Structure formats: C-alpha cells, structure tokens
Amino acid sequence: MDTGTFRGIITFLLIVAFIGITWWAYSRRRKPDFDEAAQLPFADDDETPQPNRDSNASPRSNREQDDNGDSRTNKGDRNI
C-alpha cells in the first residue's frame, strides 16, 4: 500500500465522518435539543446562580492581615 492509497482511505473516512456528524446534527430527533440550546441566551437571569465573590478580593481586618503575614503591613502601607 503506497502513500496515495493511504491518503485516499483517510480522506474517505473523514468524508464519511463529516456526513455522519452533519446527518446527526440535522436529524429531526435532535431538533428539540438544539432549539432549547438556541434559547439559552434569552433565559431569565433569575434562574442562574450568581457567582460567589472571591474571598481574596474582599478587605480583611488588620488583625487577619498580621496573622497571615500580609506584606502590606510589613511595608507600612495601610491603604486597605
């Protein structure tokens, strides 16, 4: 088997895979799932949970900073 035959077989398999995926995506059985997914950007925001706030971004007390060895307190920067 030479290189041309091998490339021909690979090309044929890729074409069959493409046709199979296209047939799966456009089948009537998948249409309700894709219609539901198409409406997701318009879904009500109240149904989605709000992300938690990063605990590292929230200000901490001076005592917590001293206990954790915060470098800002060591340099005298008290702007919190």
DSSP file (Angstrom, degrees, kcal/mol; ACC not computed):
  #  RESIDUE AA STRUCTURE BP1 BP2  ACC     N-H-->O    O-->H-N    N-H-->O    O-->H-N    TCO  KAPPA ALPHA  PHI   PSI    X-CA   Y-CA   Z-CA
    1    1 A M              0   0    0      0, 0.0     2,-0.1     0, 0.0     0, 0.0   0.000 360.0 360.0 360.0 122.4    0.0    0.0    0.0
    2    2 A D     >  -     0   0    0      1,-0.1     4,-2.0     4,-0.0     3,-0.2  -0.331 360.0 -94.7 -92.8 178.0    1.6    3.3   -1.1
    3    3 A T  H  > S+     0   0    0      1,-0.2     4,-2.6     2,-0.2     5,-0.2   0.852 120.5  56.3 -62.8 -38.1    1.1    6.8    0.3
    4    4 A G  H  > S+     0   0    0      2,-0.2     4,-2.0     1,-0.2    -1,-0.2   0.893 108.2  47.2 -63.2 -40.9   -1.6    7.7   -2.2
    5    5 A T  H  > S+     0   0    0     -3,-0.2     4,-2.4     2,-0.2    -1,-0.2   0.916 111.8  50.7 -66.1 -43.4   -3.8    4.8   -1.2
    6    6 A F  H  X S+     0   0    0     -4,-2.0     4,-2.3     1,-0.2    -2,-0.2   0.923 111.4  47.7 -60.3 -45.2   -3.3    5.6    2.4
    7    7 A R  H  X S+     0   0    0     -4,-2.6     4,-2.5     1,-0.2    -1,-0.2   0.872 110.3  53.3 -64.4 -36.5   -4.3    9.2    1.9
    8    8 A G  H  X S+     0   0    0     -4,-2.0     4,-2.3     2,-0.2    -2,-0.2   0.903 109.2  48.0 -64.4 -41.8   -7.3    8.1   -0.2
    9    9 A I  H  X S+     0   0    0     -4,-2.4     4,-2.5     2,-0.2    -2,-0.2   0.922 112.5  48.6 -65.1 -44.3   -8.5    5.9    2.6
   10   10 A I  H  X S+     0   0    0     -4,-2.3     4,-2.3     1,-0.2    -2,-0.2   0.917 111.7  49.9 -61.8 -43.5   -8.1    8.6    5.2
   11   11 A T  H  X S+     0   0    0     -4,-2.5     4,-2.2     1,-0.2    -1,-0.2   0.911 110.6  50.0 -61.5 -42.7   -9.9   11.1    3.0
   12   12 A F  H  X S+     0   0    0     -4,-2.3     4,-2.3     1,-0.2    -2,-0.2   0.918 110.8  49.2 -62.4 -44.0  -12.8    8.7    2.5
   13   13 A L  H  X S+     0   0    0     -4,-2.5     4,-2.3     1,-0.2    -1,-0.2   0.888 111.0  50.0 -63.8 -38.9  -13.1    8.1    6.3
   14   14 A L  H  X S+     0   0    0     -4,-2.3     4,-2.4     2,-0.2    -1,-0.2   0.873 110.0  50.4 -67.8 -36.6  -13.1   11.8    7.0
   15   15 A I  H  X S+     0   0    0     -4,-2.2     4,-2.5     2,-0.2    -2,-0.2   0.918 111.0  48.8 -66.1 -42.5  -15.8   12.4    4.4
   16   16 A V  H  X S+     0   0    0     -4,-2.3     4,-2.4     2,-0.2    -2,-0.2   0.908 111.9  49.4 -63.1 -41.4  -17.9    9.6    6.0
   17   17 A A  H  X S+     0   0    0     -4,-2.3     4,-2.5     2,-0.2     5,-0.2   0.915 110.9  49.9 -64.0 -42.3  -17.4   11.1    9.4
   18   18 A F  H  X S+     0   0    0     -4,-2.4     4,-2.5     1,-0.2    -2,-0.2   0.928 112.1  46.9 -61.5 -45.7  -18.4   14.6    8.2
   19   19 A I  H  X S+     0   0    0     -4,-2.5     4,-2.6     1,-0.2    -1,-0.2   0.900 112.3  51.3 -64.7 -39.8  -21.5   13.2    6.6
   20   20 A G  H  X S+     0   0    0     -4,-2.4     4,-2.3     2,-0.2    -2,-0.2   0.918 111.9  45.3 -63.5 -44.2  -22.4   11.3    9.7
   21   21 A I  H  X S+     0   0    0     -4,-2.5     4,-2.5     2,-0.2    -2,-0.2   0.901 113.9  49.8 -66.6 -40.7  -22.0   14.3   12.0
   22   22 A T  H  X S+     0   0    0     -4,-2.5     4,-1.9    -5,-0.2    -2,-0.2   0.916 111.6  48.4 -63.5 -43.1  -24.0   16.5    9.6
   23   23 A W  H  < S+     0   0    0     -4,-2.6     4,-0.4     1,-0.2    -2,-0.2   0.902 112.8  48.7 -63.9 -41.4  -26.8   13.9    9.4
   24   24 A W  H >< S+     0   0    0     -4,-2.3     3,-0.9     1,-0.2     6,-0.2   0.914 111.8  49.1 -62.9 -43.7  -26.8   13.6   13.3
   25   25 A A  H 3< S+     0   0    0     -4,-2.5    -2,-0.2     1,-0.2    -1,-0.2   0.843 116.6  40.6 -68.6 -33.7  -26.9   17.4   13.7
   26   26 A Y  T 3< S+     0   0    0     -4,-1.9    -1,-0.2    -5,-0.2    -2,-0.2   0.297  86.4 121.8 -99.8  10.6  -29.8   18.0   11.3
   27   27 A S  S X> S-     0   0    0     -3,-0.9     3,-0.8    -4,-0.4     4,-0.7  -0.393  70.1-124.0 -71.9 152.3  -31.9   15.0   12.3
   28   28 A R  T 34 S+     0   0    0      1,-0.2     3,-0.4     2,-0.2    -1,-0.1   0.789 108.8  63.7 -67.2 -27.4  -35.4   15.6   13.4
   29   29 A R  T 34 S+     0   0    0      1,-0.2     4,-0.3     2,-0.1    -1,-0.2   0.800 105.3  45.3 -67.5 -28.4  -34.7   13.8   16.7
   30   30 A R  T <> S+     0   0    0     -3,-0.8     4,-2.1    -6,-0.2     3,-0.3   0.597  88.5  90.2 -89.1 -13.8  -32.1   16.4   17.7
   31   31 A K  H  X S+     0   0    0     -4,-0.7     4,-2.5    -3,-0.4     5,-0.2   0.875  83.9  51.1 -56.7 -44.8  -34.1   19.5   16.7
   32   32 A P  H  > S+     0   0    0      0, 0.0     4,-2.1     0, 0.0    -1,-0.2   0.897 110.7  50.1 -61.7 -37.4  -35.8   20.0   20.2
   33   33 A D  H  > S+     0   0    0     -3,-0.3     4,-2.1    -4,-0.3    -2,-0.2   0.922 113.4  44.6 -65.1 -43.2  -32.5   19.9   21.9
   34   34 A F  H  X S+     0   0    0     -4,-2.1     4,-1.9     2,-0.2    -1,-0.2   0.847 110.9  54.0 -71.7 -32.7  -30.9   22.4   19.6
   35   35 A D  H  X S+     0   0    0     -4,-2.5     4,-0.9    -5,-0.2    -1,-0.2   0.903 109.9  48.1 -65.4 -39.8  -34.0   24.7   19.8
   36   36 A E  H >< S+     0   0    0     -4,-2.1     3,-0.6    -5,-0.2     4,-0.4   0.911 111.5  49.6 -65.4 -42.1  -33.7   24.7   23.6
   37   37 A A  H >< S+     0   0    0     -4,-2.1     3,-0.9     1,-0.2    -1,-0.2   0.834 105.1  58.6 -65.9 -31.9  -30.0   25.4   23.4
   38   38 A A  H 3< S+     0   0    0     -4,-1.9    -1,-0.2     1,-0.2    -2,-0.2   0.770 104.3  51.9 -68.9 -24.5  -30.7   28.3   21.0
   39   39 A Q  T X< S+     0   0    0     -4,-0.9     3,-1.3    -3,-0.6    -1,-0.2   0.512  81.7  94.8 -88.8  -5.5  -32.9   30.0   23.6
   40   40 A L  G X  S+     0   0    0     -3,-0.9     3,-1.6    -4,-0.4    -1,-0.2   0.854  77.9  57.5 -57.6 -39.2  -30.3   29.8   26.4
   41   41 A P  G 3  S+     0   0    0      0, 0.0    -1,-0.3     0, 0.0    -2,-0.1   0.772 109.0  48.0 -63.5 -21.1  -29.0   33.4   25.8
   42   42 A F  G <  S+     0   0    0     -3,-1.3    -2,-0.2    -4,-0.1     3,-0.1   0.341  85.3 123.9 -99.5   6.2  -32.6   34.7   26.3
   43   43 A A  S <  S-     0   0    0     -3,-1.6     2,-0.2    -4,-0.2     5,-0.0  -0.268  75.2 -90.3 -67.2 154.4  -33.2   32.7   29.5
   44   44 A D    >   -     0   0    0      1,-0.1     3,-1.1     2,-0.0     4,-0.4  -0.449  27.7-140.6 -67.0 133.3  -34.2   34.6   32.6
   45   45 A D  G >  S+     0   0    0      1,-0.2     3,-0.7     2,-0.2    -1,-0.1   0.702  95.2  71.9 -70.1 -19.7  -31.2   35.7   34.7
   46   46 A D  G 3  S+     0   0    0      1,-0.2    -1,-0.2     3,-0.0     4,-0.1   0.758  91.8  58.2 -67.8 -23.1  -33.0   34.9   38.0
   47   47 A E  G <  S+     0   0    0     -3,-1.1    -1,-0.2     2,-0.1    -2,-0.2   0.751  92.3  79.1 -78.6 -23.7  -32.7   31.1   37.2
   48   48 A T  S <  S-     0   0    0     -3,-0.7     2,-0.1    -4,-0.4     0, 0.0  -0.677  87.5-115.5 -88.9 138.0  -28.9   31.2   37.0
   49   49 A P        -     0   0    0      0, 0.0    -2,-0.1     0, 0.0    -1,-0.1  -0.429  29.1-116.5 -71.1 144.9  -26.9   31.2   40.3
   50   50 A Q        -     0   0    0     -2,-0.1     2,-0.0    -4,-0.1    -4,-0.0  -0.586  34.3-106.5 -79.3 140.7  -24.9   34.3   40.9
   51   51 A P        -     0   0    0      0, 0.0     2,-0.1     0, 0.0    -1,-0.1  -0.359  36.1-108.6 -67.5 147.0  -21.1   33.7   41.1
   52   52 A N        -     0   0    0      1,-0.1     2,-0.2    -3,-0.0     3,-0.0  -0.452  34.1-108.9 -73.1 146.9  -19.5   33.8   44.5
   53   53 A R        -     0   0    0     -2,-0.1     2,-0.3     1,-0.1    -1,-0.1  -0.556  38.0-102.9 -76.3 140.2  -17.3   36.8   45.3
   54   54 A D    >>  -     0   0    0     -2,-0.2     3,-1.0     1,-0.2     4,-0.7  -0.462  23.4-148.0 -65.3 124.9  -13.6   36.0   45.5
   55   55 A S  T 34 S+     0   0    0     -2,-0.3     3,-0.4     1,-0.3    -1,-0.2   0.779  96.2  59.6 -68.9 -25.1  -12.6   35.8   49.2
   56   56 A N  T 34 S+     0   0    0      1,-0.2    -1,-0.3     4,-0.0     4,-0.1   0.735 101.6  54.9 -73.3 -21.2   -9.2   37.1   48.4
   57   57 A A  T <4 S+     0   0    0     -3,-1.0    -1,-0.2     2,-0.1    -2,-0.2   0.658  88.3  92.6 -86.4 -15.9  -10.6   40.3   46.9
   58   58 A S  S  < S-     0   0    0     -4,-0.7     2,-0.1    -3,-0.4    -3,-0.0  -0.545  86.4-105.9 -80.7 144.0  -12.6   41.2   50.0
   59   59 A P        -     0   0    0      0, 0.0     2,-0.3     0, 0.0    -1,-0.1  -0.390  35.9-155.3 -68.6 145.1  -11.0   43.5   52.5
   60   60 A R        -     0   0    0     -4,-0.1     2,-0.0     1,-0.1    -4,-0.0  -0.777  21.8 -97.6-116.7 162.1   -9.8   41.9   55.7
   61   61 A S     >  -     0   0    0     -2,-0.3     4,-1.9     1,-0.1     5,-0.1  -0.305  35.5-109.3 -73.8 164.1   -9.2   43.4   59.2
   62   62 A N  H  > S+     0   0    0      1,-0.2     4,-2.4     2,-0.2     5,-0.2   0.860 118.8  55.7 -62.0 -35.7   -5.7   44.4   60.3
   63   63 A R  H  > S+     0   0    0      1,-0.2     4,-2.3     2,-0.2    -1,-0.2   0.916 106.5  49.4 -65.1 -42.3   -5.5   41.5   62.7
   64   64 A E  H  > S+     0   0    0      1,-0.2     4,-1.7     2,-0.2    -1,-0.2   0.888 111.0  51.0 -62.6 -38.3   -6.2   39.0   59.9
   65   65 A Q  H  X>S+     0   0    0     -4,-1.9     5,-2.7     1,-0.2     4,-0.5   0.911 110.4  48.2 -66.2 -41.5   -3.5   40.6   57.8
   66   66 A D  H ><5S+     0   0    0     -4,-2.4     3,-0.8     1,-0.2    -2,-0.2   0.894 110.8  51.5 -65.7 -39.1   -1.0   40.4   60.6
   67   67 A D  H 3<5S+     0   0    0     -4,-2.3    -1,-0.2     1,-0.2    -2,-0.2   0.849 112.7  45.5 -66.2 -33.4   -1.8   36.7   61.3
   68   68 A N  H 3<5S-     0   0    0     -4,-1.7    -1,-0.2    -5,-0.2    -2,-0.2   0.465 113.2-115.8 -90.2  -1.4   -1.4   35.8   57.6
   69   69 A G  T <<5 -     0   0    0     -3,-0.8    -3,-0.2    -4,-0.5     2,-0.2   0.899  39.2-166.6  70.3  40.8    1.9   37.8   57.2
   70   70 A D    >>< -     0   0    0     -5,-2.7     4,-0.9     1,-0.2     3,-0.8  -0.424  17.7-142.6 -64.1 129.6    0.5   40.2   54.7
   71   71 A S  H 3> S+     0   0    0      1,-0.2     4,-1.3     2,-0.2     6,-0.2   0.718  93.9  69.7 -69.5 -20.2    3.4   42.1   53.1
   72   72 A R  H 34>S+     0   0    0      1,-0.2     5,-1.9     2,-0.2     4,-0.4   0.891  99.7  47.5 -65.7 -36.8    1.4   45.4   53.0
   73   73 A T  H X45S+     0   0    0     -3,-0.8     3,-0.6     1,-0.2    -1,-0.2   0.832 107.7  56.3 -72.3 -30.2    1.6   45.7   56.8
   74   74 A N  H 3<5S+     0   0    0     -4,-0.9    -1,-0.2     1,-0.2    -2,-0.2   0.784 109.4  46.0 -70.6 -26.5    5.3   44.9   56.8
   75   75 A K  T 3<5S-     0   0    0     -4,-1.3    -1,-0.2    -3,-0.2    -2,-0.2   0.437 116.2-111.4 -96.1  -1.1    6.0   47.8   54.4
   76   76 A G  T < 5 +     0   0    0     -3,-0.6     2,-0.9    -4,-0.4    -3,-0.2   0.553  69.3 142.3  85.7   6.9    3.8   50.3   56.3
   77   77 A D      < +     0   0    0     -5,-1.9    -1,-0.2    -6,-0.2    -2,-0.1  -0.743  18.4 171.0 -86.0 106.9    1.1   50.5   53.6
   78   78 A R        +     0   0    0     -2,-0.9     2,-1.2    -3,-0.1    -1,-0.1   0.207  33.9 123.0-100.3  13.5   -2.2   50.8   55.5
   79   79 A N              0   0    0      1,-0.2    -2,-0.1    -7,-0.1    -7,-0.0  -0.641 360.0 360.0 -80.4  98.3   -4.4   51.6   52.4
   80   80 A I              0   0    0     -2,-1.2    -1,-0.2   -21,-0.0   -20,-0.1   0.369 360.0 360.0-117.4 360.0   -6.9   48.8   52.6
